[in-house]
Structure formats: structure tokens, C-alpha cells
Amino acid sequence: MAESAWTIDGLFFLTVLAMTAATYSMRAGGYWIMGRVPLTPRVRRGLESLPGAIIVSTILPIALKGGLPAALCLAVAAAGMAVLRKDIIAVFLGVAAAAAARAAGL
């Protein structure tokens, strides 16, 4: 039995609407909850460590899936950022390392 185009479009619309509601409720709920949490030194340290944890959780799967060239690229970019503290130079170094690794056949 074939579904009509309206059903598929309606399902798509409902899915987008549900995702929008979920995203808004998470963001608004986070602000609401943090408005009621006292910012002790321990909570502040936890919040300050979140950006690093998010970056690692985003980059690690890329490095694992991309193999040696991706891991080399990320390591060079991280080292460049740690030493030079310049985003654009770290990105350039990472891209150059990836190009060199691919040219070397890694």
C-alpha cells in the first residue's frame, strides 16, 4: 500500500516540530536549572571543563575513524595551538599535516 505525499510531508513536519520543541525545552530547561544552582567553586570548575570535554568527544571519533592521517592532523593542530596560541595557524598546520600524510600514502 503506497503512502500519500501528504502523510510523508506531514510526518516530516511533525518530526521537525518535535525536534524543535525538544531543542528549545533542553536549552530553556538548562537556563532554568542553572538559575537555581548555586555556583560553588566545584560547580564552576565543572562548567569550565565542559568545552574541553565536548571538543574531545567530537574529535576522538573522527581520529579513530580517519586512521593515522586524521590522528596525525589532529595532533599537529593541537600541538600548534598549544605552542603558538593562534587558531588559524593551528588549522593551517593540521591541514598541511593531513596533506603530507596523504601524499606519503598513509
Biopython code that builds the backbone (N, CA, C, O; Angstrom):
import numpy as np
from Bio.PDB.StructureBuilder import StructureBuilder

atoms = [
    (1, "MET", "N", (0.843, -1.162, 0.000)),
    (1, "MET", "CA", (0.000, 0.000, 0.000)),
    (1, "MET", "C", (0.898, 1.238, 0.000)),
    (1, "MET", "O", (1.763, 1.372, 0.865)),
    (2, "ALA", "N", (0.704, 2.122, -0.940)),
    (2, "ALA", "CA", (1.528, 3.324, -1.071)),
    (2, "ALA", "C", (1.011, 4.426, -0.162)),
    (2, "ALA", "O", (-0.195, 4.638, -0.032)),
    (3, "GLU", "N", (1.951, 5.119, 0.463)),
    (3, "GLU", "CA", (1.567, 6.248, 1.309)),
    (3, "GLU", "C", (1.421, 7.484, 0.452)),
    (3, "GLU", "O", (2.122, 7.656, -0.546)),
    (4, "SER", "N", (0.513, 8.332, 0.850)),
    (4, "SER", "CA", (0.340, 9.569, 0.085)),
    (4, "SER", "C", (1.452, 10.544, 0.418)),
    (4, "SER", "O", (2.106, 10.422, 1.453)),
    (5, "ALA", "N", (1.665, 11.513, -0.462)),
    (5, "ALA", "CA", (2.701, 12.524, -0.249)),
    (5, "ALA", "C", (2.395, 13.347, 0.992)),
    (5, "ALA", "O", (3.318, 13.781, 1.682)),
    (6, "TRP", "N", (1.117, 13.571, 1.290)),
    (6, "TRP", "CA", (0.758, 14.367, 2.463)),
    (6, "TRP", "C", (1.207, 13.682, 3.739)),
    (6, "TRP", "O", (1.667, 14.351, 4.664)),
    (7, "THR", "N", (1.085, 12.376, 3.810)),
    (7, "THR", "CA", (1.481, 11.646, 5.003)),
    (7, "THR", "C", (2.978, 11.766, 5.232)),
    (7, "THR", "O", (3.420, 11.965, 6.364)),
    (8, "ILE", "N", (3.746, 11.649, 4.186)),
    (8, "ILE", "CA", (5.189, 11.761, 4.327)),
    (8, "ILE", "C", (5.560, 13.192, 4.705)),
    (8, "ILE", "O", (6.372, 13.403, 5.606)),
    (9, "ASP", "N", (4.978, 14.168, 4.032)),
    (9, "ASP", "CA", (5.259, 15.564, 4.366)),
    (9, "ASP", "C", (4.762, 15.905, 5.769)),
    (9, "ASP", "O", (5.420, 16.649, 6.497)),
    (10, "GLY", "N", (3.617, 15.372, 6.146)),
    (10, "GLY", "CA", (3.092, 15.613, 7.490)),
    (10, "GLY", "C", (3.980, 15.001, 8.549)),
    (10, "GLY", "O", (4.211, 15.603, 9.598)),
    (11, "LEU", "N", (4.476, 13.816, 8.282)),
    (11, "LEU", "CA", (5.377, 13.156, 9.227)),
    (11, "LEU", "C", (6.682, 13.941, 9.344)),
    (11, "LEU", "O", (7.220, 14.098, 10.440)),
    (12, "PHE", "N", (7.188, 14.433, 8.214)),
    (12, "PHE", "CA", (8.397, 15.255, 8.236)),
    (12, "PHE", "C", (8.159, 16.515, 9.065)),
    (12, "PHE", "O", (8.992, 16.885, 9.893)),
    (13, "PHE", "N", (7.031, 17.167, 8.845)),
    (13, "PHE", "CA", (6.704, 18.384, 9.581)),
    (13, "PHE", "C", (6.601, 18.106, 11.078)),
    (13, "PHE", "O", (7.126, 18.870, 11.888)),
    (14, "LEU", "N", (5.938, 17.032, 11.444)),
    (14, "LEU", "CA", (5.810, 16.684, 12.858)),
    (14, "LEU", "C", (7.157, 16.342, 13.480)),
    (14, "LEU", "O", (7.408, 16.665, 14.641)),
    (15, "THR", "N", (8.020, 15.693, 12.714)),
    (15, "THR", "CA", (9.353, 15.359, 13.211)),
    (15, "THR", "C", (10.161, 16.621, 13.470)),
    (15, "THR", "O", (10.789, 16.749, 14.520)),
    (16, "VAL", "N", (10.152, 17.550, 12.527)),
    (16, "VAL", "CA", (10.869, 18.813, 12.702)),
    (16, "VAL", "C", (10.286, 19.587, 13.877)),
    (16, "VAL", "O", (11.031, 20.162, 14.671)),
    (17, "LEU", "N", (8.978, 19.608, 13.994)),
    (17, "LEU", "CA", (8.326, 20.301, 15.108)),
    (17, "LEU", "C", (8.717, 19.680, 16.444)),
    (17, "LEU", "O", (8.974, 20.399, 17.410)),
    (18, "ALA", "N", (8.763, 18.362, 16.506)),
    (18, "ALA", "CA", (9.148, 17.681, 17.751)),
    (18, "ALA", "C", (10.607, 17.952, 18.086)),
    (18, "ALA", "O", (10.943, 18.164, 19.251)),
    (19, "MET", "N", (11.477, 17.948, 17.082)),
    (19, "MET", "CA", (12.888, 18.225, 17.337)),
    (19, "MET", "C", (13.076, 19.672, 17.793)),
    (19, "MET", "O", (13.906, 19.948, 18.659)),
    (20, "THR", "N", (12.309, 20.592, 17.213)),
    (20, "THR", "CA", (12.378, 21.988, 17.627)),
    (20, "THR", "C", (11.938, 22.141, 19.077)),
    (20, "THR", "O", (12.588, 22.835, 19.859)),
    (21, "ALA", "N", (10.841, 21.494, 19.431)),
    (21, "ALA", "CA", (10.347, 21.567, 20.805)),
    (21, "ALA", "C", (11.345, 20.948, 21.786)),
    (21, "ALA", "O", (11.570, 21.491, 22.868)),
    (22, "ALA", "N", (11.935, 19.829, 21.415)),
    (22, "ALA", "CA", (12.913, 19.187, 22.294)),
    (22, "ALA", "C", (14.148, 20.070, 22.473)),
    (22, "ALA", "O", (14.647, 20.217, 23.589)),
    (23, "THR", "N", (14.641, 20.657, 21.385)),
    (23, "THR", "CA", (15.817, 21.521, 21.471)),
    (23, "THR", "C", (15.526, 22.741, 22.338)),
    (23, "THR", "O", (16.325, 23.094, 23.206)),
    (24, "TYR", "N", (14.385, 23.383, 22.104)),
    (24, "TYR", "CA", (14.045, 24.564, 22.895)),
    (24, "TYR", "C", (13.877, 24.215, 24.369)),
    (24, "TYR", "O", (14.344, 24.951, 25.239)),
    (25, "SER", "N", (13.212, 23.095, 24.655)),
    (25, "SER", "CA", (12.984, 22.735, 26.055)),
    (25, "SER", "C", (14.299, 22.404, 26.766)),
    (25, "SER", "O", (14.455, 22.709, 27.948)),
    (26, "MET", "N", (15.244, 21.782, 26.053)),
    (26, "MET", "CA", (16.549, 21.495, 26.669)),
    (26, "MET", "C", (17.310, 22.782, 26.974)),
    (26, "MET", "O", (17.878, 22.936, 28.055)),
    (27, "ARG", "N", (17.316, 23.689, 26.025)),
    (27, "ARG", "CA", (18.043, 24.946, 26.244)),
    (27, "ARG", "C", (17.377, 25.778, 27.327)),
    (27, "ARG", "O", (18.051, 26.268, 28.233)),
    (28, "ALA", "N", (16.066, 25.943, 27.247)),
    (28, "ALA", "CA", (15.357, 26.737, 28.253)),
    (28, "ALA", "C", (15.430, 26.059, 29.614)),
    (28, "ALA", "O", (15.580, 26.724, 30.639)),
    (29, "GLY", "N", (15.322, 24.730, 29.620)),
    (29, "GLY", "CA", (15.411, 23.997, 30.876)),
    (29, "GLY", "C", (16.787, 24.126, 31.512)),
    (29, "GLY", "O", (16.910, 24.203, 32.735)),
    (30, "GLY", "N", (17.818, 24.149, 30.680)),
    (30, "GLY", "CA", (19.172, 24.326, 31.197)),
    (30, "GLY", "C", (19.355, 25.670, 31.865)),
    (30, "GLY", "O", (19.947, 25.762, 32.940)),
    (31, "TYR", "N", (18.842, 26.726, 31.222)),
    (31, "TYR", "CA", (18.916, 28.052, 31.837)),
    (31, "TYR", "C", (18.101, 28.106, 33.127)),
    (31, "TYR", "O", (18.513, 28.719, 34.112)),
    (32, "TRP", "N", (16.948, 27.461, 33.104)),
    (32, "TRP", "CA", (16.081, 27.469, 34.287)),
    (32, "TRP", "C", (16.758, 26.742, 35.446)),
    (32, "TRP", "O", (16.751, 27.225, 36.578)),
    (33, "ILE", "N", (17.344, 25.578, 35.157)),
    (33, "ILE", "CA", (18.009, 24.810, 36.211)),
    (33, "ILE", "C", (19.232, 25.547, 36.734)),
    (33, "ILE", "O", (19.439, 25.624, 37.945)),
    (34, "MET", "N", (20.053, 26.094, 35.822)),
    (34, "MET", "CA", (21.267, 26.784, 36.267)),
    (34, "MET", "C", (20.948, 28.061, 37.039)),
    (34, "MET", "O", (21.782, 28.551, 37.800)),
    (35, "GLY", "N", (19.755, 28.597, 36.848)),
    (35, "GLY", "CA", (19.343, 29.750, 37.640)),
    (35, "GLY", "C", (19.073, 29.377, 39.085)),
    (35, "GLY", "O", (19.005, 30.255, 39.946)),
    (36, "ARG", "N", (18.920, 28.103, 39.364)),
    (36, "ARG", "CA", (18.621, 27.635, 40.717)),
    (36, "ARG", "C", (19.776, 26.884, 41.369)),
    (36, "ARG", "O", (19.671, 26.462, 42.521)),
    (37, "VAL", "N", (20.878, 26.714, 40.639)),
    (37, "VAL", "CA", (22.048, 26.005, 41.180)),
    (37, "VAL", "C", (23.047, 27.040, 41.686)),
    (37, "VAL", "O", (23.453, 27.924, 40.932)),
    (38, "PRO", "N", (23.445, 26.942, 42.942)),
    (38, "PRO", "CA", (24.458, 27.881, 43.428)),
    (38, "PRO", "C", (25.809, 27.595, 42.763)),
    (38, "PRO", "O", (26.225, 26.441, 42.664)),
    (39, "LEU", "N", (26.487, 28.647, 42.313)),
    (39, "LEU", "CA", (27.770, 28.484, 41.632)),
    (39, "LEU", "C", (28.901, 28.374, 42.649)),
    (39, "LEU", "O", (29.624, 29.335, 42.911)),
    (40, "THR", "N", (29.032, 27.191, 43.206)),
    (40, "THR", "CA", (30.127, 26.911, 44.130)),
    (40, "THR", "C", (31.409, 26.739, 43.306)),
    (40, "THR", "O", (31.338, 26.590, 42.086)),
    (41, "PRO", "N", (32.562, 26.758, 43.946)),
    (41, "PRO", "CA", (33.807, 26.530, 43.187)),
    (41, "PRO", "C", (33.808, 25.196, 42.432)),
    (41, "PRO", "O", (34.347, 25.110, 41.329)),
    (42, "ARG", "N", (33.216, 24.173, 43.015)),
    (42, "ARG", "CA", (33.176, 22.863, 42.364)),
    (42, "ARG", "C", (32.309, 22.904, 41.103)),
    (42, "ARG", "O", (32.698, 22.359, 40.070)),
    (43, "VAL", "N", (31.136, 23.547, 41.178)),
    (43, "VAL", "CA", (30.262, 23.666, 40.009)),
    (43, "VAL", "C", (30.938, 24.522, 38.940)),
    (43, "VAL", "O", (30.859, 24.206, 37.753)),
    (44, "ARG", "N", (31.591, 25.587, 39.347)),
    (44, "ARG", "CA", (32.289, 26.459, 38.399)),
    (44, "ARG", "C", (33.391, 25.692, 37.653)),
    (44, "ARG", "O", (33.536, 25.834, 36.438)),
    (45, "ARG", "N", (34.169, 24.876, 38.386)),
    (45, "ARG", "CA", (35.217, 24.071, 37.739)),
    (45, "ARG", "C", (34.607, 23.086, 36.748)),
    (45, "ARG", "O", (35.147, 22.875, 35.662)),
    (46, "GLY", "N", (33.487, 22.487, 37.123)),
    (46, "GLY", "CA", (32.811, 21.554, 36.222)),
    (46, "GLY", "C", (32.344, 22.236, 34.945)),
    (46, "GLY", "O", (32.500, 21.697, 33.850)),
    (47, "LEU", "N", (31.775, 23.414, 35.091)),
    (47, "LEU", "CA", (31.309, 24.159, 33.918)),
    (47, "LEU", "C", (32.476, 24.614, 33.048)),
    (47, "LEU", "O", (32.363, 24.643, 31.822)),
    (48, "GLU", "N", (33.582, 24.966, 33.668)),
    (48, "GLU", "CA", (34.751, 25.403, 32.905)),
    (48, "GLU", "C", (35.399, 24.253, 32.144)),
    (48, "GLU", "O", (36.066, 24.486, 31.135)),
    (49, "SER", "N", (35.218, 23.022, 32.603)),
    (49, "SER", "CA", (35.821, 21.880, 31.919)),
    (49, "SER", "C", (34.947, 21.355, 30.777)),
    (49, "SER", "O", (35.410, 20.533, 29.986)),
    (50, "LEU", "N", (33.721, 21.800, 30.676)),
    (50, "LEU", "CA", (32.823, 21.297, 29.639)),
    (50, "LEU", "C", (33.309, 21.542, 28.212)),
    (50, "LEU", "O", (33.231, 20.618, 27.402)),
    (51, "PRO", "N", (33.805, 22.726, 27.853)),
    (51, "PRO", "CA", (34.225, 22.910, 26.459)),
    (51, "PRO", "C", (35.292, 21.908, 26.028)),
    (51, "PRO", "O", (35.219, 21.382, 24.917)),
    (52, "GLY", "N", (36.264, 21.635, 26.863)),
    (52, "GLY", "CA", (37.293, 20.653, 26.519)),
    (52, "GLY", "C", (36.716, 19.262, 26.345)),
    (52, "GLY", "O", (37.100, 18.536, 25.428)),
    (53, "ALA", "N", (35.796, 18.889, 27.223)),
    (53, "ALA", "CA", (35.171, 17.566, 27.122)),
    (53, "ALA", "C", (34.345, 17.447, 25.846)),
    (53, "ALA", "O", (34.326, 16.391, 25.214)),
    (54, "ILE", "N", (33.668, 18.520, 25.469)),
    (54, "ILE", "CA", (32.869, 18.494, 24.247)),
    (54, "ILE", "C", (33.771, 18.387, 23.027)),
    (54, "ILE", "O", (33.460, 17.653, 22.089)),
    (55, "ILE", "N", (34.882, 19.110, 23.030)),
    (55, "ILE", "CA", (35.813, 19.037, 21.903)),
    (55, "ILE", "C", (36.381, 17.632, 21.774)),
    (55, "ILE", "O", (36.442, 17.087, 20.672)),
    (56, "VAL", "N", (36.795, 17.045, 22.881)),
    (56, "VAL", "CA", (37.358, 15.690, 22.832)),
    (56, "VAL", "C", (36.314, 14.691, 22.345)),
    (56, "VAL", "O", (36.628, 13.820, 21.534)),
    (57, "SER", "N", (35.082, 14.802, 22.826)),
    (57, "SER", "CA", (34.053, 13.853, 22.411)),
    (57, "SER", "C", (33.654, 14.038, 20.959)),
    (57, "SER", "O", (33.092, 13.122, 20.358)),
    (58, "THR", "N", (33.927, 15.192, 20.384)),
    (58, "THR", "CA", (33.651, 15.417, 18.972)),
    (58, "THR", "C", (34.808, 14.943, 18.102)),
    (58, "THR", "O", (34.587, 14.352, 17.045)),
    (59, "ILE", "N", (36.032, 15.197, 18.536)),
    (59, "ILE", "CA", (37.202, 14.928, 17.704)),
    (59, "ILE", "C", (37.676, 13.479, 17.787)),
    (59, "ILE", "O", (38.170, 12.944, 16.795)),
    (60, "LEU", "N", (37.541, 12.837, 18.934)),
    (60, "LEU", "CA", (38.040, 11.471, 19.087)),
    (60, "LEU", "C", (37.430, 10.490, 18.081)),
    (60, "LEU", "O", (38.177, 9.709, 17.491)),
    (61, "PRO", "N", (36.118, 10.490, 17.857)),
    (61, "PRO", "CA", (35.588, 9.566, 16.838)),
    (61, "PRO", "C", (36.139, 9.844, 15.434)),
    (61, "PRO", "O", (36.334, 8.915, 14.650)),
    (62, "ILE", "N", (36.389, 11.122, 15.118)),
    (62, "ILE", "CA", (36.970, 11.458, 13.818)),
    (62, "ILE", "C", (38.369, 10.859, 13.709)),
    (62, "ILE", "O", (38.732, 10.283, 12.683)),
    (63, "ALA", "N", (39.143, 11.000, 14.771)),
    (63, "ALA", "CA", (40.506, 10.468, 14.755)),
    (63, "ALA", "C", (40.494, 8.941, 14.649)),
    (63, "ALA", "O", (41.309, 8.364, 13.930)),
    (64, "LEU", "N", (39.588, 8.297, 15.351)),
    (64, "LEU", "CA", (39.534, 6.841, 15.307)),
    (64, "LEU", "C", (39.074, 6.327, 13.948)),
    (64, "LEU", "O", (39.587, 5.325, 13.451)),
    (65, "LYS", "N", (38.105, 7.019, 13.351)),
    (65, "LYS", "CA", (37.578, 6.583, 12.058)),
    (65, "LYS", "C", (38.529, 6.947, 10.919)),
    (65, "LYS", "O", (38.644, 6.198, 9.948)),
    (66, "GLY", "N", (39.212, 8.088, 11.027)),
    (66, "GLY", "CA", (40.077, 8.559, 9.955)),
    (66, "GLY", "C", (41.428, 7.891, 9.904)),
    (66, "GLY", "O", (42.167, 8.054, 8.933)),
    (67, "GLY", "N", (41.757, 7.149, 10.926)),
    (67, "GLY", "CA", (43.024, 6.442, 10.933)),
    (67, "GLY", "C", (44.211, 7.346, 11.230)),
    (67, "GLY", "O", (44.070, 8.409, 11.834)),
    (68, "LEU", "N", (45.377, 6.902, 10.794)),
    (68, "LEU", "CA", (46.622, 7.599, 11.084)),
    (68, "LEU", "C", (46.663, 9.027, 10.529)),
    (68, "LEU", "O", (47.091, 9.929, 11.249)),
    (69, "PRO", "N", (46.239, 9.278, 9.282)),
    (69, "PRO", "CA", (46.297, 10.665, 8.783)),
    (69, "PRO", "C", (45.457, 11.633, 9.622)),
    (69, "PRO", "O", (45.899, 12.748, 9.901)),
    (70, "ALA", "N", (44.270, 11.225, 10.019)),
    (70, "ALA", "CA", (43.414, 12.104, 10.824)),
    (70, "ALA", "C", (44.007, 12.321, 12.207)),
    (70, "ALA", "O", (43.997, 13.440, 12.720)),
    (71, "ALA", "N", (44.522, 11.262, 12.812)),
    (71, "ALA", "CA", (45.127, 11.394, 14.142)),
    (71, "ALA", "C", (46.366, 12.290, 14.083)),
    (71, "ALA", "O", (46.579, 13.110, 14.976)),
    (72, "LEU", "N", (47.183, 12.136, 13.037)),
    (72, "LEU", "CA", (48.358, 12.979, 12.861)),
    (72, "LEU", "C", (47.961, 14.438, 12.669)),
    (72, "LEU", "O", (48.560, 15.334, 13.264)),
    (73, "CYS", "N", (46.965, 14.670, 11.849)),
    (73, "CYS", "CA", (46.464, 16.016, 11.593)),
    (73, "CYS", "C", (45.981, 16.667, 12.886)),
    (73, "CYS", "O", (46.320, 17.817, 13.165)),
    (74, "LEU", "N", (45.201, 15.949, 13.664)),
    (74, "LEU", "CA", (44.679, 16.495, 14.921)),
    (74, "LEU", "C", (45.789, 16.739, 15.930)),
    (74, "LEU", "O", (45.764, 17.735, 16.652)),
    (75, "ALA", "N", (46.766, 15.833, 15.986)),
    (75, "ALA", "CA", (47.877, 16.012, 16.924)),
    (75, "ALA", "C", (48.720, 17.224, 16.556)),
    (75, "ALA", "O", (49.126, 17.988, 17.432)),
    (76, "VAL", "N", (48.985, 17.406, 15.268)),
    (76, "VAL", "CA", (49.769, 18.561, 14.830)),
    (76, "VAL", "C", (49.004, 19.849, 15.102)),
    (76, "VAL", "O", (49.586, 20.825, 15.576)),
    (77, "ALA", "N", (47.707, 19.865, 14.810)),
    (77, "ALA", "CA", (46.904, 21.060, 15.069)),
    (77, "ALA", "C", (46.852, 21.380, 16.565)),
    (77, "ALA", "O", (46.948, 22.543, 16.955)),
    (78, "ALA", "N", (46.700, 20.354, 17.397)),
    (78, "ALA", "CA", (46.667, 20.578, 18.849)),
    (78, "ALA", "C", (48.005, 21.100, 19.361)),
    (78, "ALA", "O", (48.050, 22.004, 20.195)),
    (79, "ALA", "N", (49.092, 20.525, 18.858)),
    (79, "ALA", "CA", (50.419, 20.987, 19.270)),
    (79, "ALA", "C", (50.659, 22.421, 18.806)),
    (79, "ALA", "O", (51.199, 23.239, 19.550)),
    (80, "GLY", "N", (50.257, 22.718, 17.581)),
    (80, "GLY", "CA", (50.400, 24.080, 17.076)),
    (80, "GLY", "C", (49.606, 25.073, 17.895)),
    (80, "GLY", "O", (50.076, 26.182, 18.151)),
    (81, "MET", "N", (48.423, 24.697, 18.306)),
    (81, "MET", "CA", (47.596, 25.584, 19.136)),
    (81, "MET", "C", (48.210, 25.755, 20.519)),
    (81, "MET", "O", (48.200, 26.855, 21.071)),
    (82, "ALA", "N", (48.740, 24.682, 21.079)),
    (82, "ALA", "CA", (49.342, 24.756, 22.410)),
    (82, "ALA", "C", (50.587, 25.637, 22.417)),
    (82, "ALA", "O", (50.828, 26.374, 23.373)),
    (83, "VAL", "N", (51.370, 25.558, 21.359)),
    (83, "VAL", "CA", (52.623, 26.315, 21.307)),
    (83, "VAL", "C", (52.387, 27.756, 20.866)),
    (83, "VAL", "O", (52.891, 28.689, 21.490)),
    (84, "LEU", "N", (51.618, 27.937, 19.786)),
    (84, "LEU", "CA", (51.503, 29.257, 19.168)),
    (84, "LEU", "C", (50.293, 30.076, 19.638)),
    (84, "LEU", "O", (50.300, 31.304, 19.556)),
    (85, "ARG", "N", (49.261, 29.390, 20.127)),
    (85, "ARG", "CA", (48.026, 30.047, 20.583)),
    (85, "ARG", "C", (47.352, 30.868, 19.478)),
    (85, "ARG", "O", (46.757, 31.910, 19.753)),
    (86, "LYS", "N", (47.445, 30.406, 18.248)),
    (86, "LYS", "CA", (46.823, 31.063, 17.102)),
    (86, "LYS", "C", (45.966, 30.041, 16.366)),
    (86, "LYS", "O", (46.491, 29.068, 15.825)),
    (87, "ASP", "N", (44.653, 30.251, 16.341)),
    (87, "ASP", "CA", (43.727, 29.289, 15.739)),
    (87, "ASP", "C", (44.037, 29.013, 14.276)),
    (87, "ASP", "O", (44.150, 27.860, 13.859)),
    (88, "ILE", "N", (44.172, 30.077, 13.508)),
    (88, "ILE", "CA", (44.317, 29.915, 12.063)),
    (88, "ILE", "C", (45.618, 29.200, 11.711)),
    (88, "ILE", "O", (45.657, 28.414, 10.764)),
    (89, "ILE", "N", (46.666, 29.464, 12.456)),
    (89, "ILE", "CA", (47.934, 28.778, 12.189)),
    (89, "ILE", "C", (47.819, 27.295, 12.554)),
    (89, "ILE", "O", (48.356, 26.440, 11.850)),
    (90, "ALA", "N", (47.124, 26.990, 13.648)),
    (90, "ALA", "CA", (46.923, 25.589, 14.033)),
    (90, "ALA", "C", (46.108, 24.851, 12.969)),
    (90, "ALA", "O", (46.402, 23.698, 12.651)),
    (91, "VAL", "N", (45.098, 25.502, 12.427)),
    (91, "VAL", "CA", (44.301, 24.880, 11.361)),
    (91, "VAL", "C", (45.176, 24.647, 10.128)),
    (91, "VAL", "O", (45.128, 23.575, 9.525)),
    (92, "PHE", "N", (45.970, 25.646, 9.756)),
    (92, "PHE", "CA", (46.859, 25.510, 8.609)),
    (92, "PHE", "C", (47.846, 24.360, 8.814)),
    (92, "PHE", "O", (48.073, 23.566, 7.901)),
    (93, "LEU", "N", (48.426, 24.270, 10.001)),
    (93, "LEU", "CA", (49.363, 23.181, 10.290)),
    (93, "LEU", "C", (48.682, 21.818, 10.215)),
    (93, "LEU", "O", (49.259, 20.858, 9.704)),
    (94, "GLY", "N", (47.455, 21.737, 10.724)),
    (94, "GLY", "CA", (46.706, 20.482, 10.662)),
    (94, "GLY", "C", (46.402, 20.071, 9.232)),
    (94, "GLY", "O", (46.543, 18.901, 8.874)),
    (95, "VAL", "N", (45.984, 21.031, 8.413)),
    (95, "VAL", "CA", (45.697, 20.737, 7.007)),
    (95, "VAL", "C", (46.972, 20.316, 6.283)),
    (95, "VAL", "O", (46.963, 19.375, 5.489)),
    (96, "ALA", "N", (48.065, 21.020, 6.563)),
    (96, "ALA", "CA", (49.344, 20.665, 5.936)),
    (96, "ALA", "C", (49.780, 19.259, 6.354)),
    (96, "ALA", "O", (50.294, 18.500, 5.532)),
    (97, "ALA", "N", (49.579, 18.913, 7.617)),
    (97, "ALA", "CA", (49.940, 17.568, 8.081)),
    (97, "ALA", "C", (49.075, 16.508, 7.407)),
    (97, "ALA", "O", (49.570, 15.443, 7.039)),
    (98, "ALA", "N", (47.788, 16.796, 7.246)),
    (98, "ALA", "CA", (46.910, 15.839, 6.571)),
    (98, "ALA", "C", (47.310, 15.672, 5.116)),
    (98, "ALA", "O", (47.324, 14.556, 4.597)),
    (99, "ALA", "N", (47.639, 16.782, 4.452)),
    (99, "ALA", "CA", (48.061, 16.702, 3.042)),
    (99, "ALA", "C", (49.360, 15.918, 2.915)),
    (99, "ALA", "O", (49.512, 15.102, 2.006)),
    (100, "ALA", "N", (50.295, 16.166, 3.829)),
    (100, "ALA", "CA", (51.575, 15.448, 3.794)),
    (100, "ALA", "C", (51.369, 13.956, 4.051)),
    (100, "ALA", "O", (51.998, 13.120, 3.403)),
    (101, "ALA", "N", (50.496, 13.624, 4.989)),
    (101, "ALA", "CA", (50.232, 12.213, 5.304)),
    (101, "ALA", "C", (49.596, 11.511, 4.111)),
    (101, "ALA", "O", (49.944, 10.372, 3.801)),
    (102, "ARG", "N", (48.686, 12.170, 3.458)),
    (102, "ARG", "CA", (48.029, 11.564, 2.290)),
    (102, "ARG", "C", (49.007, 11.447, 1.125)),
    (102, "ARG", "O", (48.985, 10.460, 0.389)),
    (103, "ALA", "N", (49.870, 12.462, 0.954)),
    (103, "ALA", "CA", (50.869, 12.399, -0.115)),
    (103, "ALA", "C", (51.871, 11.283, 0.136)),
    (103, "ALA", "O", (52.385, 10.676, -0.803)),
    (104, "ALA", "N", (52.146, 11.014, 1.410)),
    (104, "ALA", "CA", (53.068, 9.929, 1.755)),
    (104, "ALA", "C", (52.416, 8.561, 1.666)),
    (104, "ALA", "O", (53.084, 7.538, 1.818)),
    (105, "GLY", "N", (51.119, 8.542, 1.421)),
    (105, "GLY", "CA", (50.413, 7.272, 1.273)),
    (105, "GLY", "C", (49.965, 6.646, 2.563)),
    (105, "GLY", "O", (49.674, 5.450, 2.593)),
    (106, "LEU", "N", (49.899, 7.418, 3.644)),
    (106, "LEU", "CA", (49.458, 6.863, 4.929)),
    (106, "LEU", "C", (47.975, 6.669, 4.981)),
    (106, "LEU", "O", (47.448, 6.210, 5.994)),
]
sb = StructureBuilder()
sb.init_structure("model")
sb.init_model(0)
sb.init_chain("A")
sb.init_seg("    ")
for serial, (resi, resn, name, xyz) in enumerate(atoms, 1):
    if name == "N":
        sb.init_residue(resn, " ", resi, " ")
    sb.init_atom(name, np.array(xyz, "f"), 0.0, 1.0, " ", f" {name:<3s}", serial, name[0])
structure = sb.get_structure()
